[in-house]
Amino acid sequence: MLCTIFLSSDQTCRQCPVLIVCATKDTFHRHSDIQYIASNIKQNVLLDLEIHERTHSREFVSSLRDYISTLPDFAVQPSTKSEA
């Protein structure tokens, strides 16, 4: 996980750039909840991958890396954790 965002009562985290990924054709989550989250974070990019499977795909990883590369002073680094 790259970042955890908590929307506190003073809304201080609204300035954090955030990539929000959703799957609008997925019935597990309510799309209105995603819209609410997006509307409460100023600097967001909403990526709709339509179905759950795409949110756990290489396409998602590529999109995430592309997003991260647009952030100032941030470079994508390979993971140093060993895979178990």
N, C-alpha and C positions, 0 to 999 in steps of 0.2 A: 504494500500500500504506500502510495507516495505522500498522501496528505489526508488528514482528518479535519473536516470543517465542522465546527460547532457554531450554530447561529445563536448567540447569546442575546439576552434581552436588550443590550445596548447596540446590537447589530455590528460589532466591530469587524467581524469576518466578511462583511459584504465587499471589501476591497480585495480579497484574495482571488486571483484568477483560478477558475474551476472548469474542468471538463465534466459535463454531466452526460452520462450515457443512458439511453433509455431504449426500450423495445416496445413500441406502441401497439404491436399486434399481440403482445404477451398479455395474458389475462391474470397473471399472478400479482402484478402491481397495478395500481390505479394510475392512469395517465395524468389525472388531475393532481395527484401528489407530486409528480415530476414537474408539472407546470408551476405548482406552488413553490417548490424549491428553487426552480430557475428564476422565478419572479422576485425572489428574496435575495438573490446573489447578483450584484451588479455586473461583475466581470465574469460572465459565464459563456461557454460555448456548449450548445446542446447538440449531441450527436445521436440521431435516431437510427438504430440498427435494426429496427422493426421486429425481429424475433430473438428470443432468448439465446439460441444457439450462436447467433452472430456476435453476441456480447461476450462470448468466451472463445473467440476465434482468432486466427492469425490476422484477419482483417482488423479486429479491434486493437490488437497489439500494434499494428502498423499505424492506425489512426492515433493511438495514444502517443506513440513515439513522435509522430508528426506534430501533434499538439504541444508536447513538451519542448520540442525543438524551437517552437515559436516564442517560448517564454524567455525573457531577458535573463542573462547570467545563469543559464541552466543547461547543462549538457547531459545527454543520455549516457549513462555509464552502465557497463555490463554488471550483472549481479555478481557479488562476491560470495553469496551463500551457496553452499553445496546443496545439490538437489538430493533429497532423500527419497 
